Every structure is written in C-alpha cells, then in structure tokens.
Amino acid sequence: MKRSRGGLLLTLVLIWLVVYPLALVFVASVRGEAGWTLEHVRAFVTQPQEWNALWGSLWISLASVVLAGVIGVPLAFVFERLEFPGRRLLGALVALPVVMPPLVGVIAFLFLYGESGIVPRVIGVVLGLDRSPWRLHGAGAILLVHAYSMYVYFYLFSRAGLARLDESMVEAAASLGASRWKTLRRVTVPLLRPQIAAAALLTFMTSLGSFSAPYIFGGGFRVMTTQIVNTKLLEHEELAMVQTVSLAVVAFIGLWLLQRTRGTRSVAVMSKGQPPKAQVIRRPLARWTAAGLGWALAAVLLLPHATLILVSLVPLGSWTTQIFPPAYTVGNYVALLSEPERLRPLVNSLWMAAVATAGVILLSLWAGRLVVQRKVRLAKTIELLTNVPWAVPGTVLAIALATMFSVHAPAVGRVILVGTVVILPLAYLVRNVPIAAGSVLAGFRQLDPSLDEAAVSLGAGRVRTLVRITVPLLRPAIFAGAALAFVTALGDFVTSILLYTFDTRPISIEILSLLRQPDIGSAAAYGVVLMLISAGAMAIGIRFFR
Amino acid sequence: MDDLLGQARAGARGAPVTDGAFLELRRLTKRFGDHAAVRDLSLSVPRGSLLALLGPSGSGKTTTLRLLAGFEVPDSGSVVVEGQDMTGLPPAARRFGMVFQHYALFPHLNVFENVAFGLSGRGDVADRVRTMLELVDLPGFGSRTVDQLSGGQQQRVALARALAPEPRLLLLDEPLSNLDPALRDRTRRELRSALRKVGITSVLVTHDQDEAFALGDLVAVLRDGELHQVGTPPDVYERPATEFVATFVGRAGVLRGEVVEDGRVRVAGGPVWTVTSPTPLEPGQAVQVIVRPEVARFTDSGGVAGRVRARTYLGGRAVFEVETEAGVLEVEAAARAADVGDNVQVSAEHAHAFPRQEPK
C-alpha cells in the first residue's frame, strides 16, 4: 500500500462527480425553505400513484429478468453446443439487438407492432378487421421491448461462460456416472452461475432505469423513471427529489440482493482444459429443422432493423392506409445530411459522445494505473466509486447532475453548467465511468506485471513504459470500453431529455420531436444512422478486442 | 566476440575472481505485513561469478531478487555494487538486466524490437541486436513475432534482451522453470555457455537443485527468509551447514542417533558411524544423522537393521527405501541387491550429524 497524492486526487474527483450530486439529491428531498422537513416525503408516501409507479418499476424489472433469461440462456446453449447449418452467422445475428439504442429500438417496435404498424396492418387485411387487432401499450409492450433488447445480456454472458467451460469437468461428471441431464443441472449450470447472475444484475438495473419504452408505450401505466421526468418537467422540484431517492433506494436494494446470489466469480474459467465441442446434429430432418427455426428466429430478431430502414425511406405524409408504404425516397437522408439544421443533432451527438468517451477513457487509465499497478492506499475506494453510477438508474444520475450544476457556489464545488454545452458530455462521461473503468481495469489486471517491470529494468522511464508497453497492450480493453461508452452516449435519451438545450440537442431528442410532428420517415432515418454508427463502433471495438 | 563482453568481464569463469566483492547484500530485511519474507540477509558475489539462490517456495529467494532489482524496497539493509549503494535507486537507474520467470517478452513487439527496447538512444542498435541474437544462437530471428517462438527460443530472446544494454549485473528468476524437462537440459547448457561468453556477474533464483549446481559458482540455500548456507556446490553438498541444507540438497535419509564422542555417533542404539558436523558435538547429545543414498550400502552384519519398503529403479541401479527403528534410510545399490519386504542391514561410510532440534 502506497500513499499517493494521485490516489487522493482521483478519489476526490470521483466523489465530486458521482457521490456529491447524489448526496445533494438526498438532502434536497428532506429540505424545504424553512430547513429540514419531511413534508415532501409525506407528499410522496401518501400518494397511491407514487407507490404504483415504484411497484411498476420493480415488477417490470423482475419480469424482464425472468423473460430475458428464459430466452437468452437456452439460446446460448443452442448456439454454443449444437452444430447446424448457418450456426456461425446466426449466432452473430442473434446479438444484433445490442446495436439498437433504446429509443431507436422502441420506435422500430412502434413502426412494426404499433397500432398503425406493419404487422397489425397485415393481420387486419388477412382477417378483414377494420382496426388494429391490438394496441401496443402498457406493461405488456414495455416487457416485449425489454425482453427483445435485454435477452442479449443473458445470451452473450452465458455463451462466453460456456465457451470457457473446461470440458474435462463435464467428462469427469460423465465418468462418475452422471446422466446428461444431471451433468447439466449439477455441473454446467452451477458453473455458469456467475455469468447468469451478472446478466440478471445487468438486466435488472437496465430495466429499472429504462426510460424510452415506458415513455413511448407506457400510456396510463406509470413507472418511476417516467414519473420523475414528468414531475421534473412540471417543476415540482421537491417531489422529483423524493421520487429520485425512492428509485435509487430500490436500485441499491436490488443490487445488494442480486450481488449476494452471484457466488464466486471465476469458477468456470478453465486453466488448461479444452472448451466443449459443439455437437453436430446428424439426422438430416433434425438438422434442417434446427436450421429452419434458427433462421425464423433471426428473421424475427431482424424485423425491427428492417422496418426501421423501410420507414426511413417513406416520404413525408405519403403513407396512410396501405400495408406497406406506397412510395420510397432517399430524400430523408439527403435532407439529414445537407440541411444544416437537420445535421446539427447528428454533429452534436457525435462530438459530445466522442468527448465524453475520450474523457472517461483517460479517467479509467488513471484509475487503472493507481488501482492495479501502483496499488495505492485508496485503491478499493476508487474502484468502488467507479461502480456507483452503475448502481443508480440514468434518471437518478441525470437529476443529480441537474441539481448539482444548477447552482453557482464555487466554494462548495458547484458551478452552473446546466444550459451550457458542457453539461451533456459531462453527464455522458459520468454515466459511462462504470463501463469504461470496468473494461480498462480488467485489462490492467490481465497485464503481466512483469512486462512493466521488464521495461523498467531495461531503463525505460514511466512515460516510455506507458506509451510503448502499457497502452499498446491495453488496446483491446481500451477499444472495448470506448466502443461501449461511445455507443451508450450516442444513443442516450434519458440524460439528454433532462439536460439538453436547443443548441445541443442530440439525435434522440430530435427523433422524439420528429415523431410528434409526425415526420416518421426522418425520425427513422436518424434511427438508422444512429444504428449504423453504433454498429460500426461496436465492430471496431470487437475487432480490437480479439 | 570480445566487443560484446563489455566491462563486466573479468577472468575465466569457473575460477571466480575473489579480490573483493562486486555485489554485496548487506543485512537485507523485507517484511510484508507481519511476515518477514527476507531476514537479515547478507551475501557477497565476486565479479564475474554466478550466485544461485536456492530454496523451496516461500523461502524468500524471489523477494531477494526483487530487492536486488529495485522492484521492492527493503525495510532495512542495503544493496551495494562496486562499493556504490544502490538501495535508493529506482530500477530503471540501476542498469541491472533481468530475465523473468515467464520471460515477460513484449507480445506486441517482434524479436528485434524486444531486444532493442533497452537500447534507445544508442547509435548501433541494429548491430547490437544482431550481435545479441547471435550470442543466443538465434541469428535472423529479428522479424519473428513472440508467439512464433518456442519456449526455449523465448527464453533465449529474454536473455538477449536483458544483456543487450550491457547491464552491470544480470538477474534470472527461475529462467528454466517454464520449459519441459527435455528442453530444460539443453537450454541450461546454452544459458551456461552464453553467460560464460559474456562473463557477467549474475544472480539466479531457482528451486531446482540441479539447476543451482549446474549454473552456480556459488549456491546460497534459503529457508523462511533466512540464509542457511552459502558456498560452492561441492561445499554445500558435502559439508551441509544445517540439517535443512543436508536434506533439501540431494537425497538423504535421516536417522536418530546419539553422540559417542566428537565425530562418532551411535545410530539407532546399534553401530557407531563416523560423522562430520558443522559444530563440535558433545558426548551423549541427541543428533539427526543424515546419510546420502550413494554412501549407504547393504551389509551382512554390523549395520542398522531395517526392512525394504520400496524400490525405485534408476536404470541398472535402484534406490531402496529402508525403514528402521530410528528413521527411514535411502540406499543406492544394484537393482537386484534386495527385494521389497526383505530384512536388511545398512551401514554408511560417511554421514553428517546435526544437533536434534526439540520439536517446537
């Protein structure tokens, strides 16, 4: 343990950016004009609708975990363990919902399954109905979107776990006389527990913080994230603070409970063993059935992407009652790229996400150097602090930063940034600290410490070691963390809606206002651009991650 | 070849120059929490010779090497090279080369770039790298990537990289432990020949006694952070200073005995054997008698009685494990000299005796 001024400085920076704003929210929820008061809390607890919203958030999140798990885990087994035609391509396609920023996924669902969406139109025509067979709204609609976008966590985590599972453990169970079912139940699944628990945790936290789906589809069904934003936009500041605190408390309790079920972290990591081989399905009928089901699944998963592209080609006001749009144009894209006012949100989103990503990566490298390489005295505190933004829903963080940076009091570390160009990149940065720091710290931990020592023993100074050895070797972790952070910032909706100004409005806000006009073609075109940039960033991240 | 030897060369190896120490460890102590990894360790190494630090895991040998390299800072004591105190110097300023246990070759650089890494600022980088690769018998390997090399080749590149900047001292951390046994033997010979050519003063850490004896001019045996003995390989093997050294270095049987007079010990209440010991022995004193398998032999009468418990073949000969009342002996003899289960008698031409430690 080394004392370090750097360690102290980084701790203070993280406390200032992460803990202090949250603390201010807590204080504001119990403070009125005449000092401390429980008045706002009373206003909150006596309102049934507040309880309903909180309960809605909670059960939607738990149901999302179950649904996503039920879809994602079996899919992981199918694609990791069975060999059938098209397995590799399908296995990659199945992960595609991940390149849909939340708001874009929601509007794609709207165009596809919403009341005037393509699927209800087709069914209406086939069955001769004069109106949509269903309405896409309420809890069911939210759960549908959550299941679609979050099963990927279970799928990817379980697949990674399965791929690293040591085949000799399965063989050992078989040699001890265990049946395949028993081996699965007693060996394989328990070994996957850390991965499944991690996916459950991620799904729970993402659902709890989910804003886009309830905002667009919620209707009369309220969850706490939308409740907070509504209250805030109605300028009931104090009530918004109490709501924010209530959601944060639920998040912390959920996090704590789920963390306890997580178990040991790396039991499934193999040391020298071979990962299990995929089993080739030999019977032709079974082979083609599996392949057919796989392609059907892929088609369902890709429908939202395809719909988004289709709708992006619709000229304004041309699509009324037909099943498919009657006319197509690339005009929406041309307008987006050629009219300065249309290009503005894209440029805004790109530069703000890029700045936030660069900032958060530098912060993570600093943290990695202090926590992993120098093992400073405050290492544990620093790592804990980098995880805090993850434990609070995006709405909570946005409210906290909005509160913190709307007062001019430099003496206590507060300045007015709300309404300036600084606030959104800063908010994106803070929100992405856990993602980037998690990736970079894991990268640092995988570095053989003797590489660093070897450089030093060959006479290299700190800067040369960092530039020539550490950063090049961390490149995979840096790219992975940066890609995730960039994509999250680029597609952000919930932080933006609370903190944007007209001049700094990002794509998501523009999409929302276009939907209201309604100029669905342009909204979809923005969605496609966002999706393509996200996919490109992820592809770069994954390429260097290998 | 002379141009690559640098200033570190002095005299032929095998006959270390003994005029004053080149490297001195003075009363080094290093604690991790409550645990003293190295305790009051003093050693000196003459210019041009190789010191092997030998001990089981946890003996403090790696910590000692890291203290030397400057990766750890001692709680007390100092590291002195040519009379100059290095203790406060950062690793980069010490000009010590190091070969790491897992080689620590930079995976994103090729062989040339690895070897050249320590040569920044020199004008003759390409020449120097070529010379070093020739020294380790890998000419023309410069453009290979690290993962294209076998384990033995990686080890040699690591050596070339460490030697390239002409360090004053070379540190080797278990340099052969990552190789499979067949390769280890050959790589050991190559390492020995390369070090000989350069004539650099070196410190090697190993838990393998064969390695320490094959490479070391001096062997220091450590246990629990303390130095038990330092000497030439024959010294350590033939005149072990402690019971631990006697049993850790080479195979040995241990019997309980009682001193008859200095140099003579009655073993297991029976025969009297001639022994050597590091300290004078008092008559009547309880001792541990250490017998090497190669000096123990079966005899028809007048030996220690026991029963053959196991036999391990070594080609035409075998090592027999003989259980006696006073402990277990090992005897090396012709493979057919006895069978498992036979009652035998064993005598020894020569043994070592150490005062028996009361069980703590």
HADDOCK unambig.tbl for C-alpha pairs under 7 A between the chains (distance, minus, plus):
assign (segid A and resid 450 and name CA) (segid B and resid 104 and name CA) 5.76 0.50 0.50
assign (segid A and resid 451 and name CA) (segid B and resid 104 and name CA) 4.92 0.50 0.50
assign (segid A and resid 451 and name CA) (segid B and resid 105 and name CA) 6.93 0.50 0.50
assign (segid A and resid 451 and name CA) (segid B and resid 106 and name CA) 6.59 0.50 0.50
assign (segid A and resid 454 and name CA) (segid B and resid 104 and name CA) 6.53 0.50 0.50
assign (segid A and resid 456 and name CA) (segid B and resid 91 and name CA) 6.19 0.50 0.50
assign (segid A and resid 456 and name CA) (segid B and resid 92 and name CA) 4.89 0.50 0.50
assign (segid A and resid 457 and name CA) (segid B and resid 91 and name CA) 5.59 0.50 0.50
assign (segid A and resid 457 and name CA) (segid B and resid 92 and name CA) 5.12 0.50 0.50
assign (segid A and resid 457 and name CA) (segid B and resid 96 and name CA) 6.50 0.50 0.50
assign (segid A and resid 457 and name CA) (segid B and resid 97 and name CA) 6.21 0.50 0.50
assign (segid A and resid 457 and name CA) (segid B and resid 98 and name CA) 6.61 0.50 0.50
assign (segid A and resid 458 and name CA) (segid B and resid 92 and name CA) 6.48 0.50 0.50
assign (segid A and resid 458 and name CA) (segid B and resid 97 and name CA) 6.63 0.50 0.50
assign (segid A and resid 458 and name CA) (segid B and resid 118 and name CA) 4.63 0.50 0.50
assign (segid A and resid 459 and name CA) (segid B and resid 92 and name CA) 4.11 0.50 0.50
assign (segid A and resid 459 and name CA) (segid B and resid 93 and name CA) 6.36 0.50 0.50
assign (segid A and resid 459 and name CA) (segid B and resid 95 and name CA) 6.93 0.50 0.50
assign (segid A and resid 459 and name CA) (segid B and resid 118 and name CA) 6.14 0.50 0.50
assign (segid A and resid 460 and name CA) (segid B and resid 92 and name CA) 6.14 0.50 0.50
assign (segid A and resid 461 and name CA) (segid B and resid 92 and name CA) 6.74 0.50 0.50
